Amino acid sequence: MTWPQAEGVFQLGDLAVHAGGHLPGASLVWKSHGTLNAARDNVIVYPTSYGAQHPDLEWLIGPDGILDPTRWFIVIPNMFANGLSSSPSQAVSWPGLVTAWDNVRAQARLLREVWGIEQVHAVYGWSMGAQQAYHWAAAFPGKVGRIVVNCGSARTAEHNRVFLRSMMAILEAAPEYDGRALFSAPPRKAFRAFGRAYAAWALSQDFYRAGLHLSALGAPDLETFLVRDWEERFARRDAGDLLAQLRTWDAGDIADGGDLAAALQRIDASVLLLPGATDLYFRVADNAAELPHLRHGRLLPIPSIWGHRAGNPGPNPADTAFLKAAVREHLGP
């Protein structure tokens, strides 16, 4: 079955960014699925995640999928620094930090200026997309009905930041790095270290103990898995883009350094918290600490040994079914 799809590039002009500085000639690449209804009240925003571009996210869209395009108008705005929207790899200059605030405010302009959308039914996001969902609810009270925080948090936890700082250090240690944002050539050795370190965090100890990298993901051995699924995957992206997105992730904080409990209390959207039970980045405990401060919150951990990948379970039917049931209930009849 097919459904209407469209894509385009939204020009933002010179964009002042939240942390200071400007992003010259900023643009958002977007793709939509479904049809906007006359009331403009069937909108779901689906932001991208770390290193991902919109084709990587479309697997869960379909009449029988997690997001149904025959009912919803689903807009995927590509996050800054993902290689499609404005990114270090294509920019004349790049500010020191582009935050989730910059992303969601640009996305709100996209909806308003292209389709006349002022309110959204929901924002659905995984990982850095979930951080953006939280920022949508914090930035636009009264304009976001629901958010799905799938393996994400309102503020990047300290342990998460330890991981991020280590990944930044791997890229910044490359001799090809210019000391600010760009690389003179692909840092091949750094990509090798980057992919292998990332693989240790993205999936749980229980996942590896069960040998799912071999049985479920089809690798003949551990070395092939590390090369094929991690080294080669990241080497397809620009190192400067990956570094810029790490900095965005590290800075994720709906309270912007202030009182997190108060920022959570100001959210009036209905919030579904879907942490992975064995996620090493965004822990169940992080969402459990947020829950008491939310006016309308529900915590529903994904019972999975797939670590962070429990929230993006393309090859994992059990976790996909869990997400589909939970998300469809949250989105409403």
C-alpha positions as CSV (number, residue, x, y, z in Angstrom):
1,M,0.0,0.0,0.0
2,T,1.2,3.5,-0.8
3,W,0.5,6.9,0.7
4,P,1.4,10.5,-0.2
5,Q,5.0,11.4,0.3
6,A,6.8,14.7,-0.3
7,E,10.2,16.2,0.4
8,G,12.0,19.5,0.2
9,V,14.5,22.0,1.5
10,F,13.4,24.8,3.8
11,Q,15.6,27.9,3.7
12,L,16.0,29.6,7.1
13,G,18.4,32.3,6.2
14,D,21.1,33.3,8.6
15,L,20.2,31.7,11.9
16,A,21.2,33.0,15.3
17,V,21.9,30.0,17.5
18,H,21.1,29.6,21.1
19,A,24.7,29.3,22.4
20,G,25.9,32.3,20.5
21,G,27.0,32.9,16.9
22,H,25.2,32.4,13.6
23,L,24.6,29.6,11.1
24,P,24.8,31.3,7.8
25,G,22.3,30.3,5.1
26,A,20.8,27.6,7.3
27,S,18.5,25.0,5.8
28,L,16.4,22.0,6.8
29,V,15.9,19.0,4.6
30,W,12.6,17.4,5.3
31,K,10.3,14.5,4.2
32,S,6.6,14.1,4.9
33,H,4.4,11.0,4.9
34,G,0.6,11.1,4.7
35,T,-1.9,13.9,4.2
36,L,-2.4,17.0,6.3
37,N,-6.1,17.2,7.2
38,A,-8.2,20.4,6.9
39,A,-8.1,21.1,10.6
40,R,-4.3,20.6,10.6
41,D,-4.6,18.6,13.8
42,N,-3.1,15.2,12.6
43,V,0.5,16.3,12.7
44,I,3.3,14.2,14.1
45,V,6.9,15.5,14.1
46,Y,9.5,12.8,13.9
47,P,13.0,14.3,14.4
48,T,16.2,12.3,13.4
49,S,18.7,10.8,15.8
50,Y,22.5,10.7,16.0
51,G,24.1,10.1,12.7
52,A,20.8,9.3,11.1
53,Q,19.1,10.7,8.0
54,H,15.4,10.5,7.2
55,P,15.7,7.3,5.1
56,D,17.1,5.5,8.2
57,L,13.9,6.3,10.1
58,E,11.2,5.4,7.6
59,W,11.2,1.7,8.5
60,L,8.6,2.2,11.2
61,I,6.1,4.3,9.1
62,G,3.3,2.3,7.5
63,P,-0.4,1.4,8.0
64,D,0.7,-1.5,10.1
65,G,3.7,0.2,11.6
66,I,4.4,2.2,14.6
67,L,3.3,5.5,12.9
68,D,0.4,5.2,10.5
69,P,0.6,7.6,7.5
70,T,-3.0,6.9,6.4
71,R,-4.0,8.6,9.6
72,W,-1.2,11.0,10.5
73,F,0.7,13.7,8.7
74,I,4.3,12.7,9.7
75,V,7.0,15.2,9.1
76,I,10.7,14.2,9.4
77,P,13.0,17.2,9.8
78,N,16.6,16.2,9.4
79,M,18.6,17.5,12.4
80,F,21.4,20.0,11.9
81,A,24.8,18.4,11.3
82,N,23.4,15.1,9.9
83,G,24.8,15.8,6.4
84,L,21.5,16.7,4.8
85,S,20.3,19.8,6.8
86,S,23.0,22.4,7.4
87,S,26.1,20.7,8.6
88,P,29.9,21.3,9.1
89,S,30.5,19.2,6.0
90,Q,28.7,21.8,3.8
91,A,29.0,25.0,5.7
92,V,31.4,27.9,5.1
93,S,31.6,28.4,8.8
94,W,30.1,26.5,11.7
95,P,29.3,27.9,15.2
96,G,30.9,26.2,18.2
97,L,27.6,24.7,19.3
98,V,24.2,24.1,17.7
99,T,21.7,22.9,20.3
100,A,18.4,21.0,20.4
101,W,16.8,24.4,21.0
102,D,18.1,25.5,17.6
103,N,16.7,22.4,16.0
104,V,13.2,22.6,17.4
105,R,12.8,26.3,16.7
106,A,13.8,25.8,13.1
107,Q,11.4,22.8,12.9
108,A,8.6,24.9,14.2
109,R,9.3,27.5,11.5
110,L,9.3,24.8,8.9
111,L,5.8,23.7,10.0
112,R,4.4,27.2,10.3
113,E,5.8,28.6,7.1
114,V,5.4,25.6,4.8
115,W,2.0,24.2,6.0
116,G,0.6,26.9,8.3
117,I,0.8,24.4,11.3
118,E,0.8,26.1,14.7
119,Q,0.1,23.0,16.9
120,V,1.2,19.4,16.7
121,H,-0.6,16.3,17.9
122,A,2.6,14.7,18.9
123,V,6.4,14.6,18.6
124,Y,7.9,11.1,18.4
125,G,11.6,10.7,18.8
126,W,14.3,8.1,19.6
127,S,17.6,8.9,21.3
128,M,18.6,12.4,20.1
129,G,15.2,12.6,18.5
130,A,13.7,12.0,22.0
131,Q,15.8,14.8,23.3
132,Q,14.2,17.0,20.6
133,A,10.8,15.8,21.6
134,Y,11.4,16.9,25.1
135,H,12.7,20.3,23.9
136,W,9.5,20.7,21.7
137,A,7.3,20.3,24.8
138,A,9.5,22.6,26.8
139,A,9.8,25.3,24.1
140,F,6.1,25.4,23.0
141,P,3.8,24.8,25.9
142,G,0.2,24.6,24.8
143,K,1.2,23.8,21.2
144,V,2.3,20.1,21.7
145,G,-0.3,17.6,22.7
146,R,1.8,14.6,23.3
147,I,5.4,13.5,23.1
148,V,7.0,10.1,22.9
149,V,10.4,10.0,24.6
150,N,11.9,6.8,23.2
151,C,15.2,6.1,24.9
152,G,15.9,9.7,25.7
153,S,15.9,12.2,28.6
154,A,15.3,15.8,29.4
155,R,18.9,16.4,30.4
156,T,21.9,14.4,29.2
157,A,23.1,12.5,32.3
158,E,26.7,12.7,33.6
159,H,27.4,9.1,32.8
160,N,26.0,9.6,29.2
161,R,28.3,12.7,28.9
162,V,31.3,10.5,29.9
163,F,30.6,8.4,26.9
164,L,30.1,11.4,24.7
165,R,33.3,13.1,25.8
166,S,35.3,9.9,25.1
167,M,33.8,9.7,21.6
168,M,34.7,13.4,21.0
169,A,38.2,12.7,22.2
170,I,38.6,9.9,19.6
171,L,37.7,12.2,16.8
172,E,39.6,15.2,18.1
173,A,42.8,13.1,18.4
174,A,42.8,12.4,14.7
175,P,45.7,14.2,12.9
176,E,43.2,15.3,10.2
177,Y,41.2,17.4,12.8
178,D,41.5,21.1,12.4
179,G,40.9,21.9,16.1
180,R,37.5,23.4,15.7
181,A,34.9,21.6,13.5
182,L,36.3,20.2,10.3
183,F,38.7,17.4,9.1
184,S,41.1,17.7,6.2
185,A,40.4,14.2,5.1
186,P,38.4,11.2,6.4
187,P,40.1,10.1,9.7
188,R,40.2,6.4,8.9
189,K,42.0,5.2,12.1
190,A,39.8,7.4,14.2
191,F,36.7,5.9,12.6
192,R,37.9,2.4,13.4
193,A,38.3,3.3,17.1
194,F,35.1,5.3,17.1
195,G,33.0,2.4,15.8
196,R,34.4,-0.1,18.1
197,A,34.0,2.1,21.2
198,Y,30.4,2.9,20.2
199,A,29.5,-0.8,19.8
200,A,30.3,-1.4,23.4
201,W,27.8,1.2,24.5
202,A,24.9,0.9,22.0
203,L,24.1,-2.7,22.9
204,S,24.0,-4.3,26.4
205,Q,26.2,-6.9,28.0
206,D,23.3,-9.3,27.9
207,F,22.9,-8.8,24.2
208,Y,26.5,-9.9,23.5
209,R,26.3,-12.7,26.1
210,A,23.3,-14.1,24.2
211,G,25.2,-13.9,20.9
212,L,22.6,-11.8,19.3
213,H,25.1,-9.9,17.2
214,L,25.6,-13.3,15.5
215,S,22.2,-14.9,15.5
216,A,19.9,-11.9,15.2
217,L,22.1,-9.5,13.2
218,G,23.7,-12.2,11.0
219,A,27.4,-11.5,11.6
220,P,29.6,-14.6,11.1
221,D,31.9,-13.5,13.9
222,L,32.6,-10.6,16.3
223,E,35.3,-8.9,14.1
224,T,33.0,-8.9,11.1
225,F,30.2,-7.4,13.2
226,L,32.5,-4.6,14.5
227,V,33.7,-3.7,11.0
228,R,30.4,-4.1,9.1
229,D,27.9,-2.7,11.6
230,W,30.0,0.0,13.3
231,E,33.3,1.0,11.6
232,E,31.8,1.1,8.1
233,R,28.5,2.6,9.3
234,F,30.1,5.6,10.8
235,A,32.7,6.0,8.0
236,R,29.7,6.7,5.6
237,R,29.2,10.0,7.5
238,D,31.5,13.1,7.7
239,A,33.6,13.2,10.8
240,G,32.9,16.9,11.3
241,D,29.2,16.2,11.3
242,L,29.5,13.4,13.8
243,L,31.6,15.6,16.1
244,A,29.1,18.5,15.9
245,Q,26.2,16.2,16.8
246,L,28.1,14.7,19.7
247,R,28.3,18.3,21.1
248,T,24.6,18.8,20.5
249,W,23.8,15.6,22.4
250,D,26.2,16.5,25.2
251,A,24.5,19.9,25.7
252,G,20.9,18.4,25.7
253,D,19.0,20.1,28.6
254,I,15.5,21.4,28.6
255,A,16.4,23.5,31.7
256,D,19.4,25.0,29.9
257,G,21.5,24.6,33.0
258,G,18.8,25.7,35.4
259,D,16.2,24.0,37.6
260,L,15.3,20.7,35.8
261,A,12.3,19.9,38.0
262,A,10.8,23.3,37.4
263,A,11.3,22.9,33.6
264,L,9.6,19.5,33.7
265,Q,6.7,20.9,35.7
266,R,6.0,23.5,33.1
267,I,5.4,20.9,30.4
268,D,1.7,20.5,29.7
269,A,2.0,17.8,27.0
270,S,1.2,14.2,27.8
271,V,4.6,12.4,28.0
272,L,5.2,8.8,27.4
273,L,8.6,7.7,28.6
274,L,9.9,4.6,26.9
275,P,13.4,3.8,28.2
276,G,15.1,0.6,27.3
277,A,15.6,-1.6,30.3
278,T,19.3,-2.2,29.5
279,D,20.1,1.1,27.7
280,L,23.5,2.4,28.8
281,Y,23.0,6.0,27.6
282,F,19.5,6.9,28.7
283,R,18.8,4.9,31.9
284,V,15.4,3.9,33.2
285,A,16.5,5.7,36.4
286,D,16.9,9.0,34.5
287,N,13.2,8.9,33.3
288,A,12.1,7.6,36.7
289,A,13.6,10.7,38.3
290,E,11.8,12.9,35.8
291,L,8.4,11.3,36.2
292,P,7.3,12.9,39.5
293,H,7.8,16.4,38.1
294,L,5.6,15.8,34.9
295,R,2.0,16.8,35.0
296,H,1.0,14.1,32.6
297,G,3.6,11.4,32.4
298,R,3.8,7.7,32.1
299,L,6.9,5.5,32.5
300,L,6.9,2.3,30.4
301,P,10.3,0.6,30.2
302,I,11.0,-1.6,27.1
303,P,11.7,-5.1,28.5
304,S,14.6,-5.9,26.3
305,I,18.3,-6.9,26.3
306,W,19.0,-4.9,23.1
307,G,20.3,-1.9,25.1
308,H,19.8,1.4,23.3
309,R,18.7,-0.4,20.2
310,A,15.5,-1.6,21.9
311,G,14.1,1.8,20.9
312,N,15.0,1.4,17.2
313,P,14.3,-2.3,16.8
314,G,14.1,-2.8,13.0
315,P,15.4,-6.4,13.1
316,N,13.7,-7.2,16.5
317,P,10.0,-8.1,16.1
318,A,9.3,-8.4,19.9
319,D,10.5,-4.9,20.7
320,T,8.8,-3.5,17.6
321,A,5.5,-5.0,18.7
322,F,6.0,-3.5,22.2
323,L,6.6,0.0,20.8
324,K,3.8,-0.2,18.3
325,A,1.2,-1.1,21.1
326,A,2.5,1.6,23.5
327,V,2.8,4.4,20.9
328,R,-0.5,3.8,19.3
329,E,-2.2,3.8,22.6
330,H,-0.5,7.1,23.5
331,L,-1.4,8.8,20.3
332,G,-5.0,8.1,20.9
333,P,-8.0,6.6,18.9
